[in-house]
Amino acid sequence: MDFLQASQDVDSDSNYPFLDYRDGSSQASSSFDASLNDHFHHNDFPHDHLHNDYDDDESVFEQLGRKSSEVKRSTKRSEEMLREKMGELNFEEPDIENDDGLLDFGRVDVKELPEHACKYCGIHSQSSVVKCIGCAKWFCNSRGNTSGSHIITHLVKAKHKEVSLHPESPLGETVLECYNCGCRNVFLLGFIPAKSDTVVVLLCRQPCASVPSSKDMNWDLTQWLPLIDDRCFLPWLVKVPAEQEQLRARQITAAQISKVEEMWKDNSEASVEDLEKPGVDDEPQPVLLRYEDAYQYQNIFGPLVKMEADYDRRLKESQTQTDVIVRWDMGLNKKHVAYFHLPKLEQGDLKLAVGDELLLKYRGELHSDWEGKGHVIKIPNNVSDEVGIELTRGENVPTACTHNFSVDFVWKATSFDRMQAAVKTFAVDENSVSGFQRGSAHRTCRSSITRRCLQ
């Protein structure tokens, strides 16, 4: 019965009659309205329009729409301000030096690197770099993107063999040389630990490490090991840079190293940055199996002959020998003959043949400056290792002097000039070759075109 009574009061009594069923009091209804209004007022909603009569629903939606529009405008303004702030950001890192004393190429200019930085990658940790005595350049003991360490790669390509350590390295400023004979060829040097295990001794492979001497009484020659292992110096001699240091360094490829070495032959002050200059990476046209005509043949082989001539000239000019000791003699034809030793020739770095022309110079105090050309009449043989040249002119020859001489190789362009002339004649003169050769050359140049026509 109470349930029926409550249902009858729905249409005629209070706004929330079901509350009367629960507690029989109208005070609960008013307290609920107050709490509901307080809740919506706290959340910034228009509580005056949230009663059960819903007469002003349209104004509620209008206010909600205005709130939504304000939120959108505020969001748009925030996005615009964010874009402006992002545009003002500077993503370039400052020029700083890390804790290890290594400069990051992404942070600093290469010009700020110290003198002992690796010429390939820029690593300049004192314990990881080595100086090449032949060219006075520094290189590190890291591989980078090459099969061998940078110092070994340079020594092989430049044909240098002598190195020294950095003054601030753990071993100090030391020139690597054999303790017994003084040989400085690092490719022949090795070490033997002393029996006291406190020091190591550097010895060359031949002959010091193979022939016992009076100095090696405390050494075990069977323990001799080379200083270079797997194309790198041993880490106790020259440290290998950490992987983090190598990642921060310049990433140079083997092809770039080869180009830099070629640039150093003409300009010792060149750097890796010079490779980015226009025209440095220009490659000649490749040789073809078939040619369209003789002009194409000449356009391809002409630059190649010139490149070979330039390389041969640089090679000859780089073979200058200084501090040469000369022994004078007089030939049967009354011409002066000079005999001397060429260390590079004995080491296999030079090629010399009878008839080659050499330039002998004197720069000393016992005689005025002098120079004279001569042709080779003797090369090293089983009898003597001396080289003999016969001077073409005998005026004012300093026969009383034996020291302070130098020898230069005279480069002759005769063979290369003949190649260029032959290629040019072949291109412009159809009668430059015989009929059989002309037909063969014609087939070589035109066979590919004929085949395409027949197909």
LUMKOL-217372 format. One record per residue (C-alpha): residue number from 1; residue in one letter; z negated, y, x negated. Coordinates in pm, 1 decimal. Layout:
BEGIN
[NUM, A, [Z, Y, X]],
...
// end
This chain:
BEGIN
[1, M, [0.0, 0.0, 0.0]],
[2, D, [-68.5, 237.0, -279.7]],
[3, F, [284.4, 174.2, -406.4]],
[4, L, [437.3, 268.1, -70.1]],
[5, Q, [225.2, 578.5, -51.2]],
[6, A, [344.9, 685.8, -394.9]],
[7, S, [709.5, 631.3, -305.6]],
[8, Q, [677.2, 838.4, 11.3]],
[9, D, [548.7, 1134.5, -188.6]],
[10, V, [860.5, 1149.2, -408.8]],
[11, D, [1055.8, 1387.7, -183.9]],
[12, S, [770.6, 1603.1, -59.7]],
[13, D, [506.9, 1635.4, -325.3]],
[14, S, [495.1, 1715.2, -693.7]],
[15, N, [775.4, 1709.5, -948.2]],
[16, Y, [638.2, 1395.8, -1114.2]],
[17, P, [485.6, 1188.6, -833.1]],
[18, F, [470.1, 871.1, -1037.8]],
[19, L, [194.0, 1030.3, -1242.9]],
[20, D, [-14.2, 1046.9, -924.9]],
[21, Y, [20.9, 671.4, -894.6]],
[22, R, [-112.8, 623.1, -1246.6]],
[23, D, [-416.3, 851.0, -1240.5]],
[24, G, [-413.0, 1020.5, -896.9]],
[25, S, [-433.9, 1365.3, -1046.3]],
[26, S, [-189.3, 1657.6, -1058.5]],
[27, Q, [-345.3, 1782.3, -1381.1]],
[28, A, [-155.0, 1520.2, -1579.9]],
[29, S, [174.3, 1662.2, -1454.0]],
[30, S, [94.1, 2016.2, -1562.1]],
[31, S, [-33.2, 1903.9, -1902.4]],
[32, F, [283.8, 1703.7, -1960.8]],
[33, D, [497.6, 2008.7, -1874.6]],
[34, A, [304.0, 2219.4, -2122.2]],
[35, S, [338.5, 1965.3, -2400.6]],
[36, L, [709.1, 1925.3, -2330.1]],
[37, N, [764.7, 2299.7, -2340.1]],
[38, D, [569.1, 2330.8, -2661.9]],
[39, H, [778.0, 2056.9, -2821.9]],
[40, F, [1112.9, 2216.6, -2744.6]],
[41, H, [984.6, 2561.0, -2837.8]],
[42, H, [887.1, 2424.3, -3179.3]],
[43, N, [1244.5, 2299.7, -3235.0]],
[44, D, [1398.0, 2636.9, -3138.5]],
[45, F, [1549.5, 2515.3, -2814.8]],
[46, P, [1545.1, 2736.1, -2503.4]],
[47, H, [1252.4, 2567.9, -2324.3]],
[48, D, [1295.2, 2781.0, -2014.4]],
[49, H, [1606.5, 2582.8, -1923.7]],
[50, L, [1471.0, 2231.7, -1972.1]],
[51, H, [1285.3, 2193.5, -1642.9]],
[52, N, [1381.7, 1926.3, -1398.2]],
[53, D, [1571.1, 2168.4, -1166.8]],
[54, Y, [1858.1, 2218.7, -1428.5]],
[55, D, [1985.4, 2533.5, -1259.2]],
[56, D, [2075.9, 2704.3, -1589.5]],
[57, D, [2253.5, 2416.5, -1770.5]],
[58, E, [2551.9, 2639.6, -1850.0]],
[59, S, [2342.8, 2885.7, -2050.8]],
[60, V, [2192.0, 2597.5, -2252.6]],
[61, F, [2534.2, 2476.6, -2363.4]],
[62, E, [2639.6, 2829.5, -2449.3]],
[63, Q, [2340.4, 2869.1, -2677.5]],
[64, L, [2408.6, 2529.7, -2834.4]],
[65, G, [2768.7, 2634.8, -2893.9]],
[66, R, [2657.9, 2953.7, -3060.1]],
[67, K, [2417.3, 2757.6, -3280.0]],
[68, S, [2699.8, 2520.1, -3379.8]],
[69, S, [2931.4, 2811.8, -3462.8]],
[70, E, [2663.1, 2973.0, -3676.3]],
[71, V, [2609.5, 2646.1, -3862.6]],
[72, K, [2983.6, 2615.6, -3929.8]],
[73, R, [3006.7, 2973.2, -4056.2]],
[74, S, [2705.4, 2921.1, -4279.2]],
[75, T, [2856.5, 2601.4, -4418.0]],
[76, K, [3185.8, 2777.2, -4486.2]],
[77, R, [3011.0, 3060.7, -4668.4]],
[78, S, [2820.1, 2805.1, -4877.1]],
[79, E, [3144.6, 2629.0, -4973.5]],
[80, E, [3303.0, 2959.3, -5078.0]],
[81, M, [3001.3, 3051.1, -5290.1]],
[82, L, [3008.8, 2705.1, -5449.4]],
[83, R, [3376.3, 2746.4, -5541.5]],
[84, E, [3302.9, 3083.9, -5699.8]],
[85, K, [3016.5, 2940.9, -5903.8]],
[86, M, [3229.3, 2644.0, -6013.9]],
[87, G, [3499.6, 2882.9, -6133.2]],
[88, E, [3248.2, 3067.7, -6348.4]],
[89, L, [3133.8, 2749.4, -6524.2]],
[90, N, [3238.7, 2700.6, -6889.5]],
[91, F, [3302.5, 2337.5, -6970.6]],
[92, E, [3363.3, 2400.2, -7342.9]],
[93, E, [3072.6, 2269.9, -7544.9]],
[94, P, [2918.7, 2506.7, -7799.9]],
[95, D, [2984.9, 2468.8, -8167.4]],
[96, I, [2680.2, 2274.0, -8268.8]],
[97, E, [2596.2, 2025.5, -8534.5]],
[98, N, [2423.4, 1703.5, -8442.6]],
[99, D, [2110.2, 1561.2, -8598.5]],
[100, D, [2308.1, 1348.2, -8843.4]],
[101, G, [2487.2, 1649.2, -8986.6]],
[102, L, [2817.3, 1536.6, -8831.2]],
[103, L, [3046.9, 1780.5, -8658.3]],
[104, D, [3224.6, 1669.5, -8343.6]],
[105, F, [3595.6, 1757.6, -8339.2]],
[106, G, [3559.1, 1837.7, -7969.9]],
[107, R, [3294.5, 2096.9, -8055.6]],
[108, V, [3394.2, 2261.0, -8381.0]],
[109, D, [3696.9, 2392.8, -8555.9]],
[110, V, [3830.1, 2167.8, -8829.7]],
[111, K, [3815.8, 2461.4, -9070.5]],
[112, E, [3435.6, 2447.8, -9054.9]],
[113, L, [3420.2, 2098.2, -9203.1]],
[114, P, [3277.9, 2074.6, -9555.3]],
[115, E, [3496.5, 2008.7, -9855.7]],
[116, H, [3387.2, 1645.8, -9884.2]],
[117, A, [3496.6, 1556.9, -9529.1]],
[118, C, [3738.8, 1266.7, -9495.1]],
[119, K, [4093.9, 1399.3, -9498.7]],
[120, Y, [4191.5, 1146.0, -9233.9]],
[121, C, [3913.3, 1150.2, -8972.9]],
[122, G, [3670.3, 1425.0, -9081.5]],
[123, I, [3356.4, 1212.1, -9132.4]],
[124, H, [3148.0, 1378.3, -9402.1]],
[125, S, [2825.2, 1182.0, -9433.9]],
[126, Q, [2746.8, 1193.9, -9807.5]],
[127, S, [2670.8, 822.3, -9827.6]],
[128, S, [2998.8, 723.8, -9656.2]],
[129, V, [3259.8, 926.5, -9845.3]],
[130, V, [3432.8, 867.1, -10178.3]],
[131, K, [3637.9, 1105.7, -10390.2]],
[132, C, [3978.8, 1002.1, -10516.9]],
[133, I, [3997.5, 1127.3, -10874.7]],
[134, G, [4377.0, 1117.8, -10877.3]],
[135, C, [4417.3, 1385.0, -10606.6]],
[136, A, [4061.2, 1523.1, -10570.4]],
[137, K, [4053.3, 1439.9, -10197.1]],
[138, W, [3765.0, 1277.9, -10008.0]],
[139, F, [3790.0, 975.1, -9780.2]],
[140, C, [3537.3, 769.0, -9587.4]],
[141, N, [3471.8, 394.6, -9580.5]],
[142, S, [3545.2, 350.1, -9208.3]],
[143, R, [3846.4, 168.0, -9069.0]],
[144, G, [3912.7, 376.2, -8760.1]],
[145, N, [4239.8, 252.9, -8609.2]],
[146, T, [4367.9, 98.4, -8933.4]],
[147, S, [4326.4, -245.5, -9086.1]],
[148, G, [4147.8, -114.6, -9396.0]],
[149, S, [3904.1, 163.4, -9473.8]],
[150, H, [4047.4, 511.9, -9514.3]],
[151, I, [3970.8, 531.4, -9886.6]],
[152, I, [4138.9, 197.3, -9958.9]],
[153, T, [4437.7, 289.3, -9741.0]],
[154, H, [4483.8, 612.0, -9935.5]],
[155, L, [4448.9, 442.4, -10274.5]],
[156, V, [4715.4, 187.6, -10183.4]],
[157, K, [4962.9, 439.2, -10038.8]],
[158, A, [4912.7, 699.1, -10312.6]],
[159, K, [4888.5, 435.0, -10588.7]],
[160, H, [4564.0, 581.9, -10715.8]],
[161, K, [4291.9, 365.6, -10866.1]],
[162, E, [3997.5, 582.7, -10972.2]],
[163, V, [3715.1, 705.2, -10746.4]],
[164, S, [3372.6, 867.6, -10772.1]],
[165, L, [3075.6, 882.7, -10535.3]],
[166, H, [2924.8, 1192.5, -10376.9]],
[167, P, [2651.3, 1369.3, -10577.3]],
[168, E, [2409.1, 1340.3, -10282.3]],
[169, S, [2481.2, 973.1, -10216.9]],
[170, P, [2209.1, 713.2, -10287.0]],
[171, L, [2375.8, 625.0, -10620.1]],
[172, G, [2448.4, 985.1, -10717.7]],
[173, E, [2766.5, 1128.7, -10866.2]],
[174, T, [2897.2, 811.6, -11028.4]],
[175, V, [3247.4, 731.8, -11149.1]],
[176, L, [3310.6, 363.1, -11092.6]],
[177, E, [3408.7, 206.2, -11425.2]],
[178, C, [3360.7, -112.3, -11620.9]],
[179, Y, [3038.1, -120.4, -11822.0]],
[180, N, [3203.2, -310.1, -12105.7]],
[181, C, [3550.2, -159.0, -12152.5]],
[182, G, [3546.2, 155.4, -11933.9]],
[183, C, [3826.3, 41.8, -11699.7]],
[184, R, [3831.1, 255.3, -11381.9]],
[185, N, [4071.9, 52.7, -11171.9]],
[186, V, [3861.4, -14.8, -10861.0]],
[187, F, [4091.3, -300.8, -10761.0]],
[188, L, [3984.2, -485.2, -11077.8]],
[189, L, [3616.7, -390.2, -11073.3]],
[190, G, [3336.5, -615.6, -10955.6]],
[191, F, [2963.9, -650.8, -11002.2]],
[192, I, [2725.4, -904.7, -11149.3]],
[193, P, [2353.6, -895.8, -11067.0]],
[194, A, [2133.7, -905.2, -11373.7]],
[195, K, [1897.0, -1199.0, -11411.9]],
[196, S, [1603.7, -963.4, -11360.0]],
[197, D, [1750.1, -878.5, -11013.5]],
[198, T, [1670.8, -511.0, -11062.2]],
[199, V, [2016.6, -377.1, -11149.5]],
[200, V, [2380.4, -469.1, -11108.4]],
[201, V, [2649.2, -433.5, -11371.1]],
[202, L, [3007.4, -329.5, -11297.4]],
[203, L, [3265.7, -534.7, -11484.7]],
[204, C, [3642.7, -560.7, -11454.5]],
[205, R, [3802.0, -892.1, -11367.5]],
[206, Q, [4013.0, -910.4, -11679.3]],
[207, P, [3904.6, -952.0, -11949.7]],
[208, C, [3535.6, -860.3, -11931.0]],
[209, A, [3431.9, -1090.3, -11645.1]],
[210, S, [3625.6, -1387.4, -11782.9]],
[211, V, [3553.5, -1361.0, -12155.7]],
[212, P, [3184.9, -1368.0, -12257.1]],
[213, S, [3067.8, -1097.8, -12496.6]],
[214, S, [2753.5, -1005.1, -12680.0]],
[215, K, [2656.8, -754.1, -12408.7]],
[216, D, [2636.3, -1003.6, -12122.3]],
[217, M, [2359.9, -1229.8, -12248.3]],
[218, N, [2147.3, -1149.2, -11941.4]],
[219, W, [2429.7, -1187.2, -11689.4]],
[220, D, [2564.1, -1486.2, -11502.2]],
[221, L, [2942.2, -1442.2, -11502.1]],
[222, T, [2982.6, -1703.0, -11229.2]],
[223, Q, [2823.9, -1459.3, -10980.8]],
[224, W, [3093.3, -1195.3, -11030.1]],
[225, L, [3211.5, -1047.3, -10697.3]],
[226, P, [3468.4, -770.9, -10631.1]],
[227, L, [3361.3, -426.9, -10512.3]],
[228, I, [3626.0, -435.9, -10236.7]],
[229, D, [3585.8, -690.0, -9959.8]],
[230, D, [3816.2, -710.0, -9657.6]],
[231, R, [3985.5, -381.0, -9756.6]],
[232, C, [3655.5, -191.1, -9764.3]],
[233, F, [3403.1, -102.2, -10030.2]],
[234, L, [3085.4, -304.6, -10015.9]],
[235, P, [2830.0, -137.4, -9784.3]],
[236, W, [2558.7, -124.5, -10050.1]],
[237, L, [2795.2, 85.9, -10263.2]],
[238, V, [2953.0, 303.7, -9991.6]],
[239, K, [2799.8, 290.0, -9645.9]],
[240, V, [3016.1, 226.1, -9342.5]],
[241, P, [2970.3, 507.2, -9086.5]],
[242, A, [2793.2, 410.6, -8766.1]],
[243, E, [3003.4, 334.9, -8460.9]],
[244, Q, [2881.5, 652.1, -8290.2]],
[245, E, [2997.7, 860.6, -8586.3]],
[246, Q, [3339.8, 696.1, -8581.0]],
[247, L, [3380.4, 765.7, -8209.5]],
[248, R, [3308.3, 1135.9, -8268.8]],
[249, A, [3559.1, 1153.5, -8554.7]],
[250, R, [3932.2, 1222.2, -8534.2]],
[251, Q, [4123.4, 917.4, -8414.0]],
[252, I, [4415.7, 882.4, -8653.9]],
[253, T, [4674.7, 605.1, -8646.1]],
[254, A, [4844.3, 421.4, -8930.1]],
[255, A, [5173.8, 597.2, -8853.9]],
[256, Q, [5007.8, 937.7, -8881.2]],
[257, I, [4847.5, 837.4, -9210.6]],
[258, S, [5186.2, 741.9, -9351.9]],
[259, K, [5332.9, 1078.3, -9247.7]],
[260, V, [5040.7, 1269.6, -9399.0]],
[261, E, [5079.9, 1082.9, -9727.6]],
[262, E, [5447.1, 1176.6, -9734.9]],
[263, M, [5357.6, 1540.8, -9667.1]],
[264, W, [5107.7, 1540.3, -9954.3]],
[265, K, [5384.9, 1451.6, -10196.3]],
[266, D, [5545.4, 1790.4, -10126.8]],
[267, N, [5237.9, 1992.4, -10034.6]],
[268, S, [4896.7, 1875.8, -10150.9]],
[269, E, [4727.2, 2128.8, -9919.6]],
[270, A, [4878.7, 1982.9, -9601.7]],
[271, S, [4648.8, 1840.3, -9334.2]],
[272, V, [4665.4, 1615.9, -9030.1]],
[273, E, [4694.2, 1925.0, -8808.0]],
[274, D, [5031.0, 2000.3, -8967.9]],
[275, L, [5174.5, 1694.6, -8793.6]],
[276, E, [5163.1, 1890.3, -8466.9]],
[277, K, [5405.1, 2149.8, -8598.7]],
[278, P, [5758.6, 2127.4, -8454.8]],
[279, G, [6007.4, 1936.8, -8663.9]],
[280, V, [5755.8, 1730.3, -8859.8]],
[281, D, [5790.9, 1416.8, -8648.6]],
[282, D, [6169.9, 1432.0, -8627.0]],
[283, E, [6314.5, 1092.1, -8704.7]],
[284, P, [6673.1, 1025.3, -8820.0]],
[285, Q, [6913.9, 847.2, -8593.3]],
[286, P, [6886.9, 469.6, -8617.1]],
[287, V, [7160.5, 260.9, -8774.3]],
[288, L, [7389.7, 93.7, -8518.9]],
[289, L, [7579.2, -233.4, -8518.8]],
[290, R, [7884.2, -68.9, -8364.4]],
[291, Y, [8010.3, 288.5, -8403.7]],
[292, E, [8235.7, 493.8, -8180.1]],
[293, D, [8430.3, 640.2, -8473.3]],
[294, A, [8402.7, 735.8, -8838.8]],
[295, Y, [8243.9, 1069.2, -8751.2]],
[296, Q, [7951.0, 898.1, -8584.9]],
[297, Y, [7917.8, 675.5, -8889.8]],
[298, Q, [7909.2, 980.7, -9117.0]],
[299, N, [7660.9, 1166.8, -8894.5]],
[300, I, [7417.2, 875.4, -8913.1]],
[301, F, [7446.3, 775.7, -9279.4]],
[302, G, [7473.1, 1128.7, -9420.2]],
[303, P, [7111.6, 1227.7, -9336.7]],
[304, L, [6987.2, 888.1, -9453.5]],
[305, V, [7147.9, 931.4, -9795.3]],
[306, K, [6994.2, 1277.6, -9823.8]],
[307, M, [6648.4, 1143.9, -9736.9]],
[308, E, [6683.6, 874.2, -10000.9]],
[309, A, [6790.2, 1133.7, -10257.9]],
[310, D, [6491.2, 1356.0, -10178.5]],
[311, Y, [6254.5, 1061.4, -10205.5]],
[312, D, [6400.1, 952.5, -10538.2]],
[313, R, [6373.5, 1307.3, -10673.4]],
[314, R, [6007.6, 1338.1, -10570.5]],
[315, L, [5937.4, 1001.0, -10725.8]],
[316, K, [6090.8, 1102.4, -11056.4]],
[317, E, [5913.4, 1437.4, -11063.6]],
[318, S, [5576.2, 1274.6, -10995.8]],
[319, Q, [5606.2, 1047.9, -11300.3]],
[320, T, [5525.5, 1318.9, -11554.4]],
[321, Q, [5316.1, 1194.3, -11846.7]],
[322, T, [5080.5, 1426.9, -12032.6]],
[323, D, [4880.4, 1396.5, -12356.5]],
[324, V, [5153.7, 1187.6, -12515.1]],
[325, I, [5134.3, 1104.0, -12886.3]],
[326, V, [5476.3, 1108.4, -13053.8]],
[327, R, [5598.1, 934.8, -13366.5]],
[328, W, [5910.4, 1091.5, -13517.9]],
[329, D, [6197.8, 919.1, -13691.7]],
[330, M, [6556.2, 993.4, -13792.6]],
[331, G, [6842.0, 780.4, -13667.5]],
[332, L, [7148.4, 664.4, -13862.3]],
[333, N, [7353.9, 930.6, -13684.0]],
[334, K, [7118.0, 1200.3, -13820.2]],
[335, K, [6961.3, 1264.3, -13478.2]],
[336, H, [6589.3, 1289.3, -13417.9]],
[337, V, [6426.4, 993.4, -13245.4]],
[338, A, [6086.0, 1018.6, -13077.4]],
[339, Y, [5871.1, 710.9, -13009.9]],
[340, F, [5571.2, 716.9, -12774.8]],
[341, H, [5372.9, 507.9, -12527.4]],
[342, L, [5385.7, 555.9, -12150.6]],
[343, P, [5066.5, 421.7, -11985.1]],
[344, K, [5215.6, 427.3, -11635.3]],
[345, L, [5508.8, 221.4, -11757.9]],
[346, E, [5274.5, -37.7, -11902.5]],
[347, Q, [5085.9, -53.3, -11571.0]],
[348, G, [5407.5, -116.6, -11378.8]],
[349, D, [5412.1, 217.8, -11197.0]],
[350, L, [5737.8, 331.9, -11358.5]],
[351, K, [6086.4, 192.5, -11393.7]],
[352, L, [6278.5, 279.3, -11706.1]],
[353, A, [6614.4, 163.5, -11834.9]],
[354, V, [6822.7, 228.7, -12142.8]],
[355, G, [7033.2, 540.7, -12092.0]],
[356, D, [6784.3, 723.6, -11866.5]],
[357, E, [6734.7, 1087.7, -11957.5]],
[358, L, [6385.4, 1219.4, -12040.3]],
[359, L, [6258.4, 1569.1, -12112.9]],
[360, L, [6011.0, 1596.8, -12400.4]],
[361, K, [5790.9, 1909.6, -12409.5]],
[362, Y, [5544.5, 2048.2, -12660.9]],
[363, R, [5265.6, 2286.4, -12555.3]],
[364, G, [5033.4, 2333.9, -12850.5]],
[365, E, [4907.4, 2574.0, -13114.3]],
[366, L, [5076.8, 2431.8, -13425.0]],
[367, H, [5425.6, 2516.9, -13305.2]],
[368, S, [5590.1, 2743.2, -13053.9]],
[369, D, [5661.5, 2604.0, -12709.2]],
[370, W, [5950.5, 2360.9, -12726.3]],
[371, E, [6137.8, 2120.1, -12503.6]],
[372, G, [6432.2, 1891.7, -12559.4]],
[373, K, [6626.1, 1629.2, -12365.7]],
[374, G, [6706.0, 1284.3, -12486.3]],
[375, H, [6836.7, 947.0, -12372.2]],
[376, V, [6634.6, 627.3, -12383.4]],
[377, I, [6750.9, 395.2, -12662.2]],
[378, K, [6451.4, 160.2, -12658.7]],
[379, I, [6221.9, 26.2, -12389.1]],
[380, P, [5906.5, -186.6, -12431.0]],
[381, N, [5981.3, -540.1, -12545.8]],
[382, N, [5810.8, -830.4, -12717.3]],
[383, V, [5814.7, -646.8, -13049.7]],
[384, S, [5671.5, -309.7, -12946.7]],
[385, D, [5549.2, -131.0, -12636.2]],
[386, E, [5692.7, 199.6, -12749.1]],
[387, V, [5963.1, 394.8, -12572.5]],
[388, G, [6228.3, 557.8, -12793.6]],
[389, I, [6451.6, 851.0, -12701.7]],
[390, E, [6728.6, 1006.7, -12905.8]],
[391, L, [6738.2, 1386.6, -12877.1]],
[392, T, [7070.3, 1540.0, -12788.2]],
[393, R, [7000.9, 1859.5, -12984.3]],
[394, G, [6808.1, 1893.1, -13306.9]],
[395, E, [6730.2, 2262.3, -13335.5]],
[396, N, [6370.3, 2367.1, -13401.9]],
[397, V, [6229.3, 2018.5, -13334.1]],
[398, P, [5847.8, 2009.5, -13401.7]],
[399, T, [5857.2, 1697.4, -13616.6]],
[400, A, [5532.9, 1799.1, -13787.7]],
[401, C, [5341.3, 1775.9, -13458.5]],
[402, T, [5234.5, 1450.2, -13297.8]],
[403, H, [4993.7, 1554.3, -13017.3]],
[404, N, [5004.5, 1777.9, -12707.0]],
[405, F, [5338.9, 1642.6, -12584.3]],
[406, S, [5441.8, 1567.4, -12227.3]],
[407, V, [5729.5, 1363.7, -12087.7]],
[408, D, [5923.8, 1442.8, -11768.0]],
[409, F, [6182.0, 1224.9, -11600.5]],
[410, V, [6512.6, 1404.2, -11542.7]],
[411, W, [6650.6, 1330.0, -11199.0]],
[412, K, [7024.2, 1283.9, -11161.4]],
[413, A, [7191.0, 1326.5, -10823.8]],
[414, T, [7522.9, 1176.3, -10933.5]],
[415, S, [7496.6, 850.5, -10738.7]],
[416, F, [7383.7, 1023.4, -10419.8]],
[417, D, [7657.9, 1286.4, -10444.9]],
[418, R, [7913.1, 1006.7, -10467.4]],
[419, M, [7766.6, 844.7, -10154.6]],
[420, Q, [7790.6, 1168.6, -9956.6]],
[421, A, [8145.6, 1231.7, -10075.4]],
[422, A, [8254.2, 878.5, -9984.2]],
[423, V, [8105.0, 897.0, -9633.6]],
[424, K, [8265.4, 1236.6, -9571.9]],
[425, T, [8604.8, 1122.6, -9698.5]],
[426, F, [8586.9, 812.7, -9479.1]],
[427, A, [8534.0, 1035.7, -9175.5]],
[428, V, [8807.7, 1293.7, -9234.1]],
[429, D, [9076.0, 1103.4, -9427.2]],
[430, E, [9238.0, 803.5, -9260.4]],
[431, N, [9418.2, 712.7, -9583.5]],
[432, S, [9096.5, 694.5, -9785.5]],
[433, V, [9089.4, 314.2, -9752.3]],
[434, S, [9352.0, 44.1, -9765.8]],
[435, G, [9527.7, -86.0, -9457.2]],
[436, F, [9317.5, -401.3, -9440.2]],
[437, Q, [8993.3, -205.8, -9482.3]],
[438, R, [9108.0, 53.2, -9229.8]],
[439, G, [9175.5, -217.9, -8973.1]],
[440, S, [8838.4, -378.1, -9039.6]],
[441, A, [8662.3, -44.3, -9007.1]],
[442, H, [8860.3, 31.0, -8690.6]],
[443, R, [8750.0, -298.8, -8538.8]],
[444, T, [8389.1, -224.3, -8638.7]],
[445, C, [8395.8, 115.7, -8471.5]],
[446, R, [8600.8, 23.8, -8165.0]],
[447, S, [8521.9, -338.6, -8087.4]],
[448, S, [8252.6, -251.1, -7835.5]],
[449, I, [8489.2, -14.2, -7648.1]],
[450, T, [8768.1, -272.3, -7642.1]],
[451, R, [8536.1, -535.9, -7503.9]],
[452, R, [8425.8, -306.3, -7222.3]],
[453, C, [8789.6, -228.6, -7135.7]],
[454, L, [8884.1, -596.1, -7122.9]],
[455, Q, [8593.1, -670.9, -6896.9]],
// end
